[in-house]
Amino acid sequence: MTSNTAAIPMKQSAAPGTAFGVLGAISVSHLLNDMMQSLILAIYPILKGGFHLSFGQIGLITLAYQITASLLQPFVGLYTDKHPQPYSLPVAMGFTLVGLLLLSIAPNYPTLLLAASLVGIGSSIFHPESSRVARMASGGRLGLAQSLFQVGGNLGTSLGPLLAAAIIVPRGQGSIAWFSAAALLGIVVLSQVSRWYAHQHRVAGKAAKRADHGLSRSQIGQAISILLLLIFSKYFYMASIGSYLTFYLIDKFQLGVQSAQLYLFAFLFSVAAGTVVGGPVGDRIGRKYVIWASILGVAPFTMLLPYANLFWTGVLVVLIGLILASAFSAILVYAQELIPGKVGTISGLFFGFAFGMGGIGAAALGKLADTTSIGFIYHLCAYLPLLGLIAAWLPNMQHNRK
């Protein structure tokens, strides 16, 4: 990116419409960021064999990454609401770069945990501020902007297993270092986005909107609690797929590692596709209904999954990904509208909680798989989407409809 390309989003932001140039850049950065992070999940079979790890130790790697991401994000968001840090975005990508390089040369299990933690720190800095950029560039189309931002991340997550199968599995742990080129590209792109962000902040100042939804503090607190419980349901279930689907397919259907990773790619790609739907539909019909349909609507498919043959397993994981993924953009924008002026805090809280639930879920399910079986966790987790019933208690906010 040159200084001339950086000027294009500047011109777009001067108009009242959506700054698609900025959204494209931040979405591409999200793709690169989450692609590199998903490599950790994708190379679990390699790490398990190379370091002789148990499922519980595999889960702890996810926990190390997710906990550093989840615990720091709300504090990053809270701080940047008061003191915006436009140039923190390339710094975040720098942490991911260091974590990847360390992962490629890690000689033992503690170093693997440290590398995963550094990648998590990068994520904790990246997500609150990049979500703020998406909102700033939305032109009022908040759901659309968050969906475009999210789809970049989900596409990147889906590419991780595919690239790992093509590059890392045949060449080994050291080839992870090749992906440092993606981190360097991300630093360049985010440096340009940061210039736009800094310009927008100077122009717009620090004026914040006041809540106009007419809800009391107790109603807002109840709604936030419901949303967090739905995040728990969604991400605890997704941990069962993201961390253990390859092992499940290898165990139940005797697939090879590379073949199993193609199914994981199919799931993660369907998550990316489903993300596009939730935000724009929520802009049009109301976010509450998207949230309700997404979480609860996936329950029949999760309940069928443990009994399916290989073909229908592939079909079901795609359907689960498509439906379940549409919720997050709607949940995030709904929460931001509950507490206007706290975009970073809310983004940090919800991204952080999502990552935390993913990490805790991976660790807990890994321990459970060690003591029972890898198949048992899919029987147990099948009921988590039924928690979507509580979305009925979310208040209607009519002004959400565009």
ChimeraX attribute file (.defattr): number of C-alpha atoms within 10 A of each C-alpha:
attribute: neighborCount
match mode: 1-to-1
recipient: residues
	/A:1	11
	/A:2	9
	/A:3	9
	/A:4	8
	/A:5	11
	/A:6	20
	/A:7	14
	/A:8	15
	/A:9	22
	/A:10	19
	/A:11	12
	/A:12	16
	/A:13	21
	/A:14	11
	/A:15	10
	/A:16	11
	/A:17	13
	/A:18	22
	/A:19	22
	/A:20	19
	/A:21	20
	/A:22	25
	/A:23	26
	/A:24	17
	/A:25	21
	/A:26	29
	/A:27	27
	/A:28	22
	/A:29	30
	/A:30	29
	/A:31	25
	/A:32	26
	/A:33	28
	/A:34	23
	/A:35	25
	/A:36	26
	/A:37	24
	/A:38	21
	/A:39	24
	/A:40	24
	/A:41	22
	/A:42	29
	/A:43	21
	/A:44	21
	/A:45	18
	/A:46	16
	/A:47	18
	/A:48	14
	/A:49	10
	/A:50	12
	/A:51	12
	/A:52	11
	/A:53	16
	/A:54	15
	/A:55	24
	/A:56	18
	/A:57	17
	/A:58	22
	/A:59	26
	/A:60	22
	/A:61	25
	/A:62	27
	/A:63	27
	/A:64	23
	/A:65	28
	/A:66	28
	/A:67	26
	/A:68	23
	/A:69	31
	/A:70	27
	/A:71	20
	/A:72	19
	/A:73	33
	/A:74	24
	/A:75	19
	/A:76	24
	/A:77	28
	/A:78	20
	/A:79	14
	/A:80	21
	/A:81	20
	/A:82	12
	/A:83	11
	/A:84	19
	/A:85	16
	/A:86	23
	/A:87	17
	/A:88	19
	/A:89	27
	/A:90	25
	/A:91	16
	/A:92	25
	/A:93	28
	/A:94	21
	/A:95	21
	/A:96	28
	/A:97	27
	/A:98	17
	/A:99	27
	/A:100	27
	/A:101	18
	/A:102	21
	/A:103	25
	/A:104	18
	/A:105	16
	/A:106	17
	/A:107	11
	/A:108	11
	/A:109	15
	/A:110	11
	/A:111	15
	/A:112	22
	/A:113	21
	/A:114	18
	/A:115	27
	/A:116	28
	/A:117	24
	/A:118	25
	/A:119	31
	/A:120	30
	/A:121	25
	/A:122	29
	/A:123	30
	/A:124	29
	/A:125	26
	/A:126	27
	/A:127	24
	/A:128	29
	/A:129	29
	/A:130	26
	/A:131	26
	/A:132	23
	/A:133	25
	/A:134	28
	/A:135	23
	/A:136	22
	/A:137	28
	/A:138	23
	/A:139	17
	/A:140	15
	/A:141	17
	/A:142	27
	/A:143	30
	/A:144	28
	/A:145	30
	/A:146	29
	/A:147	27
	/A:148	26
	/A:149	28
	/A:150	27
	/A:151	26
	/A:152	27
	/A:153	27
	/A:154	26
	/A:155	25
	/A:156	27
	/A:157	29
	/A:158	28
	/A:159	25
	/A:160	26
	/A:161	30
	/A:162	21
	/A:163	18
	/A:164	24
	/A:165	22
	/A:166	12
	/A:167	15
	/A:168	21
	/A:169	19
	/A:170	11
	/A:171	12
	/A:172	15
	/A:173	19
	/A:174	14
	/A:175	18
	/A:176	23
	/A:177	18
	/A:178	14
	/A:179	18
	/A:180	19
	/A:181	11
	/A:182	17
	/A:183	25
	/A:184	17
	/A:185	16
	/A:186	25
	/A:187	22
	/A:188	15
	/A:189	20
	/A:190	28
	/A:191	20
	/A:192	23
	/A:193	27
	/A:194	22
	/A:195	17
	/A:196	22
	/A:197	25
	/A:198	14
	/A:199	14
	/A:200	18
	/A:201	15
	/A:202	9
	/A:203	9
	/A:204	10
	/A:205	8
	/A:206	13
	/A:207	7
	/A:208	11
	/A:209	11
	/A:210	11
	/A:211	12
	/A:212	12
	/A:213	16
	/A:214	10
	/A:215	15
	/A:216	9
	/A:217	11
	/A:218	9
	/A:219	14
	/A:220	18
	/A:221	13
	/A:222	15
	/A:223	20
	/A:224	20
	/A:225	13
	/A:226	19
	/A:227	23
	/A:228	19
	/A:229	16
	/A:230	28
	/A:231	25
	/A:232	22
	/A:233	23
	/A:234	26
	/A:235	25
	/A:236	25
	/A:237	26
	/A:238	24
	/A:239	25
	/A:240	22
	/A:241	22
	/A:242	22
	/A:243	26
	/A:244	28
	/A:245	22
	/A:246	24
	/A:247	22
	/A:248	22
	/A:249	22
	/A:250	16
	/A:251	14
	/A:252	12
	/A:253	12
	/A:254	12
	/A:255	16
	/A:256	13
	/A:257	18
	/A:258	18
	/A:259	16
	/A:260	20
	/A:261	26
	/A:262	17
	/A:263	21
	/A:264	28
	/A:265	24
	/A:266	20
	/A:267	26
	/A:268	29
	/A:269	22
	/A:270	23
	/A:271	28
	/A:272	26
	/A:273	21
	/A:274	25
	/A:275	32
	/A:276	25
	/A:277	23
	/A:278	28
	/A:279	30
	/A:280	25
	/A:281	19
	/A:282	27
	/A:283	21
	/A:284	13
	/A:285	14
	/A:286	21
	/A:287	28
	/A:288	22
	/A:289	18
	/A:290	26
	/A:291	28
	/A:292	20
	/A:293	17
	/A:294	25
	/A:295	28
	/A:296	23
	/A:297	19
	/A:298	23
	/A:299	20
	/A:300	15
	/A:301	19
	/A:302	23
	/A:303	19
	/A:304	15
	/A:305	20
	/A:306	18
	/A:307	13
	/A:308	13
	/A:309	11
	/A:310	14
	/A:311	8
	/A:312	13
	/A:313	18
	/A:314	17
	/A:315	16
	/A:316	21
	/A:317	22
	/A:318	23
	/A:319	19
	/A:320	24
	/A:321	23
	/A:322	24
	/A:323	25
	/A:324	27
	/A:325	29
	/A:326	29
	/A:327	28
	/A:328	28
	/A:329	30
	/A:330	31
	/A:331	26
	/A:332	24
	/A:333	25
	/A:334	23
	/A:335	21
	/A:336	19
	/A:337	22
	/A:338	24
	/A:339	19
	/A:340	14
	/A:341	17
	/A:342	21
	/A:343	27
	/A:344	28
	/A:345	25
	/A:346	27
	/A:347	26
	/A:348	29
	/A:349	24
	/A:350	24
	/A:351	25
	/A:352	27
	/A:353	24
	/A:354	23
	/A:355	30
	/A:356	25
	/A:357	26
	/A:358	31
	/A:359	28
	/A:360	21
	/A:361	23
	/A:362	31
	/A:363	24
	/A:364	20
	/A:365	28
	/A:366	26
	/A:367	19
	/A:368	16
	/A:369	19
	/A:370	12
	/A:371	12
	/A:372	11
	/A:373	15
	/A:374	22
	/A:375	18
	/A:376	15
	/A:377	21
	/A:378	24
	/A:379	15
	/A:380	14
	/A:381	20
	/A:382	20
	/A:383	16
	/A:384	21
	/A:385	25
	/A:386	16
	/A:387	19
	/A:388	24
	/A:389	14
	/A:390	15
	/A:391	21
	/A:392	13
	/A:393	11
	/A:394	20
	/A:395	14
	/A:396	14
	/A:397	17
	/A:398	11
	/A:399	11
	/A:400	19
	/A:401	12
	/A:402	15
